[in-house]
Every structure is written in structure tokens, then in C-alpha cells.
Amino acid sequence: MKNYYTMLIERDEEGWYVGSVPSLPGCHTQGRTIDELISNMEEALSLYAEEEYVASPIFAGSKEIA
């Protein structure tokens, strides 16, 4: 069974795309392009899973805040 995660993507002041998975503490990476970021995140998720058991998070909802 394949797990799916939400990746938050930001762009830093130097133009790099920075991705993080909020449900997996410490799971983050970066790339010059979106494609590179996605590739790097797939690798980061693989390495994260090797280090510890990764359970599927239970979605609790979302809220837009200002």
C-alpha cells in the first residue's frame, strides 16, 4: 500500500524551491526547479521511511487563517 503525503512548497529569496512534509518532522528538501524538488522529495521520503516506521497520517481537516 502506497502512502500519500502533502508537500508544502515555498520559494526562498535566492529562487530555490523548498519543500516540506508537515506530517513528517524533519522531512524537507530543496531544488532549483519544481521537477528537481519533487525528485529530491521522493528520495527524502524514501530515506525517511528507512530510518523509522512511517504510518499514514489521519487527516483531521484544514482551516484558512489570516
C-alpha positions in Angstrom: 0.0 0.0 0.0 1.4 3.4 -1.0 1.3 6.3 1.4 0.5 9.8 0.1 1.8 13.0 1.8 1.1 16.7 1.3 4.2 18.7 0.5 4.3 22.4 1.2 6.3 24.3 -1.4 7.9 27.7 -0.8 10.3 29.8 -2.8 13.2 31.3 -1.0 14.9 34.7 -1.6 17.5 33.0 -3.8 15.0 31.4 -6.1 15.2 27.8 -4.7 12.0 25.8 -4.2 11.9 24.4 -0.7 9.5 21.5 0.1 8.5 20.1 3.5 6.0 17.4 4.6 4.3 18.8 7.8 3.2 15.3 8.9 6.8 14.0 8.9 9.0 16.1 11.2 12.4 16.9 9.6 11.4 15.7 6.2 12.3 18.6 3.9 14.5 19.3 0.8 15.0 21.8 -2.0 15.6 22.1 -5.7 16.3 24.7 -8.4 13.1 23.6 -10.3 9.8 22.1 -9.2 10.8 18.8 -11.0 14.1 18.7 -9.2 12.3 19.4 -5.9 9.8 16.6 -6.5 12.6 14.2 -7.3 14.6 15.2 -4.2 11.4 14.8 -2.1 10.8 11.3 -3.4 14.4 10.5 -2.3 13.9 12.2 1.1 10.7 10.2 1.7 12.5 7.0 0.9 15.3 7.8 3.3 12.8 8.9 6.0 11.0 5.6 5.7 14.3 3.7 6.1 15.0 5.5 9.4 11.7 4.9 11.1 8.3 3.4 10.5 6.1 5.9 8.7 2.4 5.5 9.4 -0.2 7.1 7.3 -1.4 10.3 9.0 -5.1 10.7 9.7 -6.5 13.8 8.0 -8.2 16.0 10.6 -9.1 18.9 8.3 -7.8 22.2 7.2 -8.5 25.9 8.1 -7.6 29.0 6.2 -6.2 31.7 8.6 -5.0 35.2 8.0 
